[in-house]
């Protein structure tokens, strides 16, 4: 069998290395102008992470104070169905059920990762073949000393636990920021009048934080939140710096009785819910997981 010339192999390796370095450099550059939470986790997150770190401030009703903050040309908060709006502004009034469908070729990796997520009690979604989880929510402002160090606006804790076991399922610090990159007046003299406010969510991980930056849009009288905007995306914040990941997310949120609403989690009748949502995550352009939510007023 003929072997490729050494020079050709070296050239191929050099090209691959240069391409990888270039991609990493671009991902670091993409993260440079995005305000990201400095809060990292330790070896265990769990439901008491915020209390252990003395991060809990005053209790709040919703993951955000008012959807009005996201108003812009093309997005009118008054056009959002009241029950969908309530889910964001009065989140504590709802109970949620969640399940997950893991897509090939990631299903095996999801089973292995589930051992870690259940031990750390973070991103603790149902593993392939597992039953849906019913969640309880705990919401609070970020404590003033921590909020003062967060470059984002109005950060709030949303801690979700498994109602049956008490295990942590999802801990995140929800906030927002104004993105001048989406403004259309071309001005460099500060935020333009039509600059957009984006959702900016930080998920603490051991030694890092995973951030998602999303744009709000109408979806009928529901909502779509998507990373499909210039600075949208998933970012990993570490002590060594932050970089954008090769991943994307899209949420669809609708009144449960809307025929176009996402499918409910397994075992949930859509007419028993008030709001249905799904979250589609792609990695390297491939479907990774579809997470389905049903929210019902308690």
C-alpha positions in Angstrom: 0.0 0.0 0.0 1.4 3.4 -1.0 2.0 5.8 1.9 1.3 9.5 1.4 4.5 11.6 1.2 5.6 13.0 4.5 5.4 16.5 3.2 1.7 16.0 2.3 0.9 14.6 5.7 2.6 17.5 7.4 0.7 20.0 5.2 -2.6 18.3 6.1 -1.8 18.4 9.8 -0.7 22.0 9.5 -3.9 22.9 7.7 -6.1 21.1 10.3 -4.2 22.8 13.2 -4.5 26.2 11.5 -8.2 25.7 10.9 -8.8 24.6 14.5 -6.8 27.5 15.9 -8.7 29.9 13.6 -12.1 28.5 14.7 -11.1 28.8 18.4 -9.9 32.3 17.8 -13.1 33.3 16.1 -15.2 31.8 18.9 -13.2 33.8 21.5 -13.6 36.9 19.4 -17.4 36.3 19.1 -17.7 36.2 22.9 -15.6 39.4 23.5 -18.5 41.9 23.2 -21.1 39.8 25.0 -21.7 40.5 28.8 -21.5 37.2 30.6 -22.1 36.3 34.2 -18.9 35.7 36.2 -20.7 33.3 38.5 -19.3 29.8 38.3 -20.3 26.6 40.1 -18.3 24.2 42.2 -18.3 20.4 42.2 -22.0 20.2 43.1 -24.8 22.6 42.1 -28.1 21.3 43.5 -31.1 23.2 44.8 -29.1 24.9 47.6 -26.3 26.4 45.3 -27.6 30.0 45.7 -27.9 29.6 49.5 -24.5 28.1 49.9 -23.0 31.0 48.0 -25.2 33.6 49.7 -26.6 34.7 46.3 -30.2 34.8 47.2 -31.9 38.2 47.4 -35.6 39.1 47.8 -38.2 36.7 46.4 -39.8 37.6 43.1 -42.8 36.3 41.2 -41.3 35.9 37.7 -38.1 35.2 35.8 -38.4 38.8 34.5 -40.2 41.8 35.8 -42.0 42.8 32.7 -42.1 41.7 29.1 -42.4 45.4 28.2 -38.6 45.8 28.5 -38.3 43.8 25.3 -40.5 46.0 23.2 -39.1 47.1 19.8 -40.2 47.7 16.3 -41.6 44.3 15.2 -42.2 43.0 18.7 -45.1 44.3 20.8 -45.5 42.6 24.2 -49.2 43.5 24.2 -49.5 41.0 21.3 -48.5 38.1 23.5 -51.3 36.0 25.0 -51.9 36.8 28.7 -51.2 33.3 29.9 -47.9 33.1 28.1 -47.0 36.5 29.4 -47.9 35.4 32.9 -45.5 32.5 32.6 -42.7 34.9 32.3 -43.8 37.6 34.7 -45.5 35.4 37.4 -43.6 32.2 36.9 -44.1 31.1 40.5 -47.8 30.7 39.9 -47.1 27.7 37.5 -46.1 24.1 38.0 -44.1 22.5 35.2 -43.6 19.0 33.7 -40.6 18.3 31.5 -39.4 15.5 29.3 -36.6 15.2 26.8 -36.1 13.4 23.5 -32.4 12.8 22.7 -31.6 12.5 19.0 -29.1 10.2 17.3 -26.1 10.2 17.3 -26.1 11.7 20.8 -28.4 9.2 22.6 -25.5 7.1 24.0 -23.6 10.2 25.2 -26.8 11.4 26.8 -27.1 8.2 28.9 -23.5 8.6 30.1 -23.9 12.3 30.7 -27.0 11.7 32.8 -24.9 10.0 35.5 -22.9 13.2 35.8 -25.9 15.6 35.6 -27.8 13.6 38.3 -24.8 13.7 40.6 -24.1 17.4 40.1 -27.8 18.2 40.0 -27.6 20.6 37.1 -29.0 20.3 33.6 -30.6 17.2 35.1 -33.0 16.4 32.3 -34.7 13.0 31.9 -32.2 10.5 30.3 -33.3 8.5 27.3 -36.1 6.3 28.3 -36.8 8.0 31.6 -40.2 9.3 32.7 -41.0 13.1 32.6 -40.1 15.1 35.7 -42.5 17.4 37.6 -40.8 20.5 38.8 -41.1 23.0 41.6 -39.8 26.6 41.1 -38.0 29.0 43.5 -37.4 32.5 42.2 -35.4 35.4 43.8 -33.4 38.4 42.8 -29.7 37.9 42.8 -28.2 39.3 46.1 -27.1 42.9 45.7 -23.3 42.2 46.1 -23.5 39.6 43.3 -25.7 41.7 41.1 -23.2 44.6 41.4 -20.6 42.3 39.8 -22.8 41.0 37.1 -22.5 43.0 33.8 -26.1 42.0 32.8 -29.3 43.8 33.7 -31.6 42.7 36.6 -30.3 39.2 37.2 -32.7 36.8 38.9 -32.3 33.2 40.2 -34.7 30.5 39.0 -34.1 27.2 40.8 -36.0 24.2 39.6 -36.2 21.0 41.6 -37.8 17.5 41.1 -41.0 17.7 43.1 -40.8 14.0 44.0 -37.1 13.7 45.0 -36.1 17.3 45.8 -33.1 16.9 43.5 -31.9 19.9 41.6 -32.9 19.9 38.0 -32.0 23.3 36.6 -30.3 26.3 38.3 -29.9 29.5 36.3 -29.5 33.2 36.6 -31.8 35.0 34.2 -31.0 38.5 33.0 -30.8 40.6 29.9 -28.7 43.1 28.1 -29.1 45.7 25.3 -27.3 44.8 22.1 -26.2 47.7 20.0 -25.2 45.3 17.2 -28.9 44.9 16.4 -29.6 48.6 16.1 -30.2 50.1 12.7 -29.2 53.7 13.0 -25.5 53.0 12.5 -24.5 55.3 15.4 -21.5 54.7 17.5 -22.5 57.3 20.1 -24.0 54.9 22.6 -27.1 52.7 22.5 -29.5 53.6 19.7 -33.2 54.1 20.3 -33.9 50.8 18.4 -31.2 48.7 20.0 -32.6 45.4 21.1 -32.8 43.9 24.6 -31.8 40.2 24.5 -32.4 37.5 27.1 -29.1 36.4 28.7 -29.2 33.2 30.8 -26.3 31.9 32.9 -26.2 28.3 34.0 -23.5 27.6 36.6 -21.3 24.5 36.0 -18.3 23.2 38.0 -15.6 25.8 37.3 -17.5 27.5 34.6 -20.8 29.0 33.4 -22.9 28.2 30.3 -24.6 31.2 28.9 -27.4 31.4 26.3 -28.2 34.7 24.5 -31.7 34.7 22.9 -33.8 37.1 20.9 -37.6 37.4 21.5 -40.0 37.3 18.6 -43.7 36.7 18.0 -45.0 33.2 17.3 -48.7 33.7 16.7 -49.8 35.0 20.1 -47.1 33.0 21.7 -43.3 33.6 21.8 -40.2 32.4 20.0 -36.8 32.7 21.6 -33.9 32.0 19.4 -30.1 32.3 19.2 -30.5 33.2 15.6 -29.3 36.8 15.8 -25.8 38.4 15.4 -24.7 37.9 19.0 -27.1 35.2 20.0 -25.7 31.8 20.8 -24.3 29.6 23.6 -21.1 30.7 25.4 -18.9 29.0 27.8 -17.4 31.3 30.4 -14.3 30.0 32.2 -11.4 31.5 34.2 -9.3 31.3 31.1 -11.8 33.3 29.1 -15.1 32.9 27.2 -15.9 31.5 23.8 -18.9 30.7 21.7 -19.9 27.1 21.3 -21.0 25.5 18.0 -24.5 25.2 19.2 -27.9 26.8 18.8 -31.3 26.9 20.6 -34.9 27.7 19.8 -37.8 27.9 22.2 -41.5 27.9 21.1 -44.0 28.9 23.7 -47.8 29.0 23.1 -51.1 28.7 24.9 -51.9 25.0 25.3 -55.2 25.3 23.5 -53.6 26.8 20.4 -53.7 24.0 17.7 -50.2 25.1 16.6 -48.7 24.7 20.1 -45.8 22.3 20.6 -46.6 18.7 21.7 -46.9 18.2 25.5 -44.6 16.0 27.5 -45.4 12.3 27.5 -48.4 11.6 29.7 -49.7 15.1 29.8 -53.0 16.0 28.2 -52.6 19.4 26.5 -56.0 20.4 27.8 -54.8 20.0 31.4 -52.0 22.5 30.8 -52.1 26.3 30.3 -48.9 26.8 28.3 -46.9 24.3 26.2 -43.3 24.9 25.1 -40.5 23.1 23.4 -36.7 23.8 23.4 -34.7 22.5 20.4 -30.9 22.4 20.8 -28.6 21.7 18.0 -24.8 20.9 18.2 -22.6 21.2 15.2 -25.8 21.8 13.2 -27.3 18.4 14.3 -30.3 18.0 16.5 -29.1 17.2 20.0 -32.2 17.2 22.2 -35.9 18.4 22.1 -37.2 19.3 25.6 -40.9 19.6 26.0 -42.6 21.6 28.8 -46.1 21.8 30.1 -46.9 24.7 32.5 -50.1 24.7 34.6 -51.3 27.4 37.0 -51.1 25.9 40.5 
